[in-house]
Amino acid sequence: MHIRILDKYIFREVIMAAIFGICAFSAVFIGSGTLFKIARYITDYGASFSSVVKIFVYGLPGIIMWTFPMSMLLATLLTFGRLSSSSEITAMKSCGISFKRIAAPAIFLGLIVSVLAILFNEHVVPWANSAANDVFYYEIQGNTEMKSQDHIIVKEIVGDKIQRLVYAREYNATSDTLQGVTMQEFNDEGKVTHVENANFAEWQGEQWIMHEGIIYDISDDERTHSMRFDKQILPVKASPRQIVREQKKPEELTMQELKAQIQIMKTQYVNTAKLETELYQRVSVPCASLIFALIGVPLGLQPTRNSSSAGFAISVIIIFIYYAVMTLSNALARGGAVEPMFAVWIPNIIGLIFGAGLIYRASK
């Protein structure tokens, strides 16, 4: 019974401190980034008040996602620092409660926050980022000139099955052309039955015309028949502006969509290291909430951690080190020096080892 009361007590203290941490760190991010971006939209594009408010609101989920791990570190440091300085930890131990049992509620809460952060990062953040980009494109930027863009993907889906897939290595805004075009058509079983490759496709008023290409027809027995062409209509009705706007940025894609895009680009022998890094980071960063809980609990018990300012300062230092390592490992992953799946977990692995060592030492 006493243990349940203790769990509730520590849970409540950590949650309240975590909410404070989310608000505090979000305010820092907003003040150092979002407000400057909004000011630039007002000065460069004359953005309206309603558009600015939408950008601000839709930008919050992306900011909050990064604060989950930070807030867990600050919450555990503040909570256990206060419990230690007021001798409550000593009283708990005198009742025969071990350090591991005292730390368990906070660490379990770190696990819960990690899972919730993954779900938040999958279902809320991409939608909010897409909505923010729509506001910028349609309400703020308006009909400004389009820019060239790499890796264009156009999918034609009927029901839940993809019927046609078009990939272009690049869209050239100057000439309104798609470079390095590949079109694939699929049957009801999802197998490729028809492929058309072209050096480029140009927009001619109402349709896309492919130039200098080859057609492959693939039969059920996987035999291939090919035929070259000089010109061929690309069966895509969307205009250049529509196609470019339909291209989602990595931060607008869910993990499922990221996996699909990586698979498409790999079929075209395109380097997908950046997208793979983004994909694996969708899990590794939220999981840092658990890692930071492991680190924050034993550090909070140190005798010098007896004030909120000290706890905040320690959390800032640890966060800086973590994100510095994360930035370095991401650079190695995006550059191809290290496999993305391994590289994005390097900061968490280091943090896990460090936290486990602190927990073991504090439990002695």
N, C-alpha and C positions, 0 to 999 in steps of 0.2 A: 504494500500500500504506500509506504514511504518512498519507495523507488519510483512509483508512478507519479507521485507528487513532485519528486525531484526532476523527473523527465519533463513534466509539464512546465516546471519552473525554468529550467535551462532552455527548453524549446521557446518559451515566451520571450525570454531575455535575448536570445540569439535572433529571433525573428524581428523583434523591435529594432535591434541594432542593425540588422540587414536592411530593413526598410529605410532607416536613416542613411545607410551607406549607398543604397541605390539612388536616393534623392541627391545626396552630396556629390557623388561621382557623375551623375547625369548632369547636374548643374555645371560641373567643371567642363564636361564635353560640350554642352550647349554654349557656354560662354566662350570656349576656345575655338569652336568650329562652326556650329550651326548659325550663330548670330552673324558671323562674318560672311557666311554664304548667303544668308538672307539679305544682308546689306548690299552685297554685290548684285543680287538679282534686282534690287530696287534701283540701284544706280545705273546698271548696265541695260536693263530691260524695262524699267519702270513698272515693276510688278505691283499688282493691286494688293490691298490689305487682305482680302479674302484668300488670294493665292498664297501670300506669305504665311497666313495662319495654317492653311492646309499643308504647306511644305514643312512647317514646324511640327504639326501633329503627326504627320506620316513619317517624319524623321525620328520620332521618339523611340519606336520599337528597336530600330537598329542601334541606337545609343544604349538603351536599357540592356540589350543582350550582352554588351561588353561589360556592363557593370555588375552582372550577377557574380562572377568569380571575385571581383574586387570587394563587393559588399560582404561576401561570406568571409573573406580574410579579415576585413575590418570588424565584422560582427563578432567573430570568435576571439579576436584580440581584445576588443573592448569588454566583452562579456566575461571572459575568464580572467582578464586583468582586474576587473572590478571585484569578482568573486574572490580572487586571491588576496587583493589588498584589504578587503573587509573581513578576511579570515574565514570566509564561508567554506572555502575549499578545505581548510584545516579541520573545520567542524565536521564536514562530510567524511573525511578520512578517519576522524576519531570515532565515527559511528560504524567503521568497518567497510566503508564503500571505497573500492579501489579507484585509482585514477582512470583506468580504462573504462570503468562503468560510468564515471562522471563525464568522461569525454564522449561516450557513445551517442547521446542525444544530438550533440552538435555535429558529429561526423555523419550520423544518419540523416540529419537535416541537409548537410552538404550533398549527400547522395540524391535526396529528393529534389533539391534545387538544380542539380546537374541534369536530371531527367526532365524536369519541367523546362529548363533552359533549352534543351535539345528540341522539345516539342514546340516551344515558342519560336525558336530559330527556324523551324521547318514550316510552320503553319501561319505565323503572324508576320515575321520580318520580311520574307520575300514579297508577300502581298503589299505590305506597307511601302517597301522600296519601289515596287512597280507603280503604286498609286502616286507616290511622290514624283517619279519620273514622268508620269502622265501629266501631272499638274505643270511641271516645268516645261514639257514639250508643247502642250496644247494651250495653256493659259499664260505662261510667262515668256517662253521663247518664241511662240507664235510661228509664223511662216518664214523663219529665217532659212538661209540656204542649208541644204543638207551637206553632211560630211561623208567622206569615203569611210568604209568600214570593212573589216576583215571577217571572214567566216560567217557567211550568210546561210541561214537554214530556213527553208520553207516547207511546211508539212501540210498535206491534205489528208484529213482524217474524216472518215465516215463512221458514225457510231463510235466504237472504241478501237477501230482498226485503221491503221495507216495505209492509204492506197498509193500515195505518191510522195516522194521525198526529193527535194532539190537542194543541193549544196553548191555554194560558190565560194571560191577561195577569197574573193574580194569584190566589193562594190565600189566602182570608181564614179564619184559624184560629178566629176568634170565631164566625162563622156557618157554618163548614164549607161554604163556597161557592167555586166557581171563577168568576172574573170575566172577561168578554171571551173566550168560548170559541169556538174554531174547530176543527172536525174535518174531516179530509180522508181519503178512501179512494182507493186506487190500484189499477190493474189490473196484470196480469203484466208489462206493458211499462214500468211506473213512471209512467204518466200518471194525473193526477187525474180520477176519474170521478164523484165525489160529494163535496159540501161541505155542511157544516152550521155555521151561525153562530148564536150565542145570546148574549144579554146576560149571562146567568150560569147556572151549574148548581149545584144543591144536593144534598148527600148525604142520602139518606132511608133510613138503616138498612142497606140492601143494594144500592142502586143510585144512580146519578147521574141527576138529572132536569134537563134543560135548559129554560129559560124564555125566551119572547119572542125567537124566532129565525126563521131562514129557511133553506130547503133548496134547494140547487142540484144538479141532475143534468146532467152534461156528456156528451153523446153523442160518438161517434167523429168526426163532422163538426164538433165543437166548438160545436154549438148547445147553449144552456143553457136548462133549464126550471127555474123556481123556484116555491116554495110556502112560505107563512108558517105558523108554528105557535105555539101558546101554550105547550104542554108537549111534550117529546120525551125519550125515554130515551137517555142517552149510553152507548154500548156499551163502557164501561170497567169492568171488574170490581174493579179495585184500590180499596181504601179510601183515605180521605184520608191516613192515616199511611203507607200503602204508597207512595202517589204522591209525597208529600213526601220520603220517604226515598230514592226512586229518582232524585230530582233531584241530579245531580252538580254540585259546585262547579267553577268554571273550572280550578282547579289539579288536579282529578281527571280532567280530560278530556285525551285525546291530541290531537295537532294535527288528525288526521282528524275526530275528534268535535267539536272546536271549529269546524272549517270547516262541518260539517253543521248545528251549532246556529246559527251565524251566518246560514247560508242560510235556515233555518226562520224565524228571527226577522225577517229582512229581508222575507220574504213577508207578515209581519204589520206591516210598516212600523215596526219597533221599532229604536231607536238601538242599534247594535252596536259602537260605538267602544271600549267597555271590553273586549269579547271579542276584537275585532280587535287591540287593543294586546297582550293576553295571547298571542294566536296568533303575532304577528310577533316578540314578545319571546322565544319559545321558540327562535328561531334567533339573534337578535341578541346576547343575553347570552352563550351559549356561544362565539360568534365573537369575543368580547372576549378570549379566551385568545390568539388570534393577534395581536390588536391590542396586548395588553400585552407579548407577546414582542418585538414590534417596538420598543416603548418601552423595555423593560427592558434589552435587550442594549447599546445605546449608552450608556444612563445608567449601567450597571454599570461601564463603562470609565473613568468620570470619576475623577480622582485622589482625590476626597474619599469615594468609595464603597468604602472599604477595611475595613469592619467589618460584621458581621452586624446590629448594632443600627442602623447608619446605613441599611443596605439595607432593613431592616424599616420604619424611620421614613419613608423615601422612598416605599415601596410603599403605606403607609397614607395618605399625603398624596395620591398619584395616585388611589388607589382612592376616597378621599373625593370628590375632584373629579369622577371619572367617574360615580359613583353619584348625586352631586348633580345633574349634568347630566341623567342618566337619569331621575331623579325629576321634574325640571322638564319634560322632553320628554314623559314619560308623562302628566303632568297636562294638557299641551297636547293630547295625542292623545285622552285620555278626555273632555276637555271639548269636543272637536270643533273646536278652533282650528287644528289641523294634522292632516293625514291620518295615521292610525296607522302605515301602512306606512313613511312617511318619518320620522315623529317618533321611532320606536324606534331608528332607525339613526343619529340625530344624534350620540350619544356616540361611536359607533364611527367615524363619518366624521371627527369632530374628532380622535380618537385615531389614526386612520390617517394623517391629514395630519401630525400632530405626530411620530408614530413614523417616517414616511418622511423627514421633515426631519432628525431625529436620526441616522438611518441614513446619509443622504447626507453629513451633516456629519462623522460619524465615519469614513467611508470616504475622506475627503480626506487 
